Amino acid sequence: MAEFIAEYGLIILVALKDTLVMVVLSTGFGYLLGIPLGIVAYVTDHGSISENAAVNAVAGWIINIVRSIPFIILILFLIPYTRFVMGTASGTRGVIFPLVISAAPFIARMVESSFNELDIGVIESAKAMGATNLQIIWKVLLPESFPSLLRGMAIATITIIGYIAMAGMVGGGGLGAVAINYGYYRYERPVMNVTMVLTILLVQLIQVAFNIIVRRVDKNR
C-alpha cells in the first residue's frame, strides 16, 4: 500500500483535481449554452408562447444532430476547432471544449422537458395578467421548473463525468486518462480499481448533494 501511494498517489490526486475542474467548467459553460437553446426550443414550439416553426426546426435539428454523435467520435471530429479555441486538443484544457459542445444540446433537451412538465394554466394565467414573453420566461418558466432543472443538472453532471472518462482514451486528462495510461496500458490493476472507486464515489456524492438541494428547494416553494 505504501509503495502504491508513493508511486501513484500524487498522480491520482492530480487526476481527481483535473476531473473536478473539467466537470465544473464543462457543466457551467454547457448550461450557459444549453439553457438558452432549450428556452428557444420550448417557446417556439407549436402552441407555445412564441410559436415559430422555422426557428423551432433549426433548434431541434441542432439538438438532435449533436446528441446523436457518440462523444468519442465528436471529440475527434472537433480536434481542429478545439486547437483553435483552446490552444490544444489534449489534456484537461483540450477536453473542455468538446465536453461543452456535447453537453449543451443534452442540457437543452432536458431544459425543454422541464418546461413541458409545467402546468399550462400557470403560463396562461401570466399571459392573462399581461406578462410579456420575456417576463414569462424569467418569472414563470425558470422559477416554476427550478426543482426539475436541478434534477436535470445532476443527470447532466454525471453524464459529463462519463464523457471525461471516455476522453482519456484520446489524450484527455483526469481519472479516465490515469485509468487508461497507467491501469490498462501498464497492466496496473490497482490503479484501475482506485480510479473506478473514486469515479463511483464522485458520482454518488453529486447525486446525494443534488437530492438534498432539490428537497430543500421543494420545501421552500
N, C-alpha and C positions, 0 to 999 in steps of 0.2 A: 504493500500500500504506500509506504513512504517513497519507494522508488517511482511508483506511478505518479504520485503527486509532484515529486521533484521534476519529473520529465514532462508531464502533460498538464499539470495543474494550472500554470500560468497561461498556456495555450488555450485551454478550455475556458478559463475565466475571460480572457480577451475575446474569444469567440462568442461567449454569452453576452458580453457587453455590446459587441457588434450586432448581434441578433436583436437586442433590445433597441438599439439605435435605429436599425432598419425597420423594425416593427412600428416604432413611434412615428418616424418620419414618413414612411410609406402610408400608414393609416391616415395620418394628418393630411398629407397632400392628396391622398386618394379621396378623402371626404371633401376637400376643397373643390375638387373637380366633380365628384360623384353626386353631391347634393344638388348643385345647380342643374346637372344633367337629368337627375331624377325628377326635379321640380318641372323642368321643361317637358319631359315625357308625360308627366301627370296632367299638368294644366292644359296641354294642347290635345289631350286625348278626346275622343268622341264624347260629347255631353259634359265635358269639364268646363272650368270657368273661362278658359281662353282657347276654345277649340280651333285647331289649325292642323288639318290633315297632312300638309306638306312638311311642316316643322316636326310634327309627331313622327312621321315616317323616317325622317333623317335621324332624329334622336334614337328611334327604335333600331334602325339599321346599325348605327354606331355601337350601341349597347350590345346587340346580338352578335355582330361580327367579331368584336374584340373578345367577348365572352366565349365564343366558340373556338378560339385558338388556344390550344394547350400552352401552358406557361413556358414549358421548356422550349417550345418552338418559337414563341413570341420573344423570349429573351435573346435568342439567336438572331431572329429577324431584325430586332431593334439595335443590334450592336453598333452600326454606323451612327445612328441617331443618338444612342447613349453616349458614345465617344464625343459627339458634337456638343451635347447638353452638359454632360458631367465631367468631360475631360478624360474619362477612362471607361472601359466596359467590363472591368474586372474588379474584384474585391468588394468591400462593403459599399463604397460610393457608387460603383458601377452597377449595382443591383437595384438601387432605389428607383431610378427612372423607369425601368421595365415593370417593377412592382407597382408603381403608381398607375402606369398605363393599364396594367392588367386589373388592378383593384377598382379603379374608378367606375367602369361600366357595371361591375358586380355590385358595387355600392349603390349606384344609380337605380338599379332594378329593385334593390331592397328598399330604398327610399320610396320609390313609386309604390311598391307593395304596402308599405306602412301607411301611405296616404290613402290607398284604396280600402284599408281596413276601417277608416273613419266613417262615422255615421253621416250620410249625405245631408241629413237635416241640419247639422251644425253649420255646414257651409251655406246652405240655403238661408238659414237664419241670418248669417253675417251679410249675405248679399241683400236680404230684405231690409237690413238696417243701413244700407248704403255703403258698405265697405267696398273699397277698390280691390282689384285682383292682388295687388301688392300687399295690401293690408290683410287679405285672406291668407296669403302665403305666410306672412310673418306672425300674425296674431291668431290664426286658426290652425292651419295645416301643421306647421312646425311645433307649436306648443302642444297641441292635442295628440300628436303622434310621437311625442318625445320618448315615452317608455318603449314603444315599438322600435324607434330608431336606435335606442340604446341596445336593445336585444340584437338588432341587426349589426351594430358595431362590434359586438362580441363575436358574432359569426365571421364578420369581415376580418377582424384582427387575427382570429385563429386560422382562417384561410391563408392570410398573408404569411403566417409562421410556416405553414406547409409549403408555400411558394419559396420562401427563403431556403428551406431545406433542399428543395429541388435545384435552386440556383447554385448550390455548392458543387453540383456536377459539371457546371460550365464556368468555373472560375469565380463564383460568388464567394462572399465571406460568411462568417457566422458559424453556428454549430453544424450546419449541413456540410460546410467545407471541411471542418475538422473530422466529421464522421467519414467523409469520403476519402480525404487525403491521408489521414492517419489510421482510421479504423478499418477502411476497406482495402485501400491500396497497400498498406503495410501489414495487413492481417493482424491488427491490434484490436482484438475483440473487446477488451475492457474499455477502450476509447469509444467504440461504437455504443456499448452499453450505457456509459456515462452520458454521452450526448443524447441518447434516446430518453433516458430518465429525466434529464434536465428539460428537454423539449416537452415531455408529458407534464412535468410539474409547472412549467411556464403556461401551458395551455389551461391546466386546471386552475391556476391562480387567476388568470384572466377571466375565465368563466365565472368563478366564485365572486370575484370583485364586481363584475357587471351584474350578476344576480342580486347582490346586496344593494348596489346603486339603483337598479330598477325597482326593487321592493320599496326602497325609501322614497323614490320619486312617485310611485303609485300611491303611497300612503299620504303624500303631501298634496295630492290632487283633490 
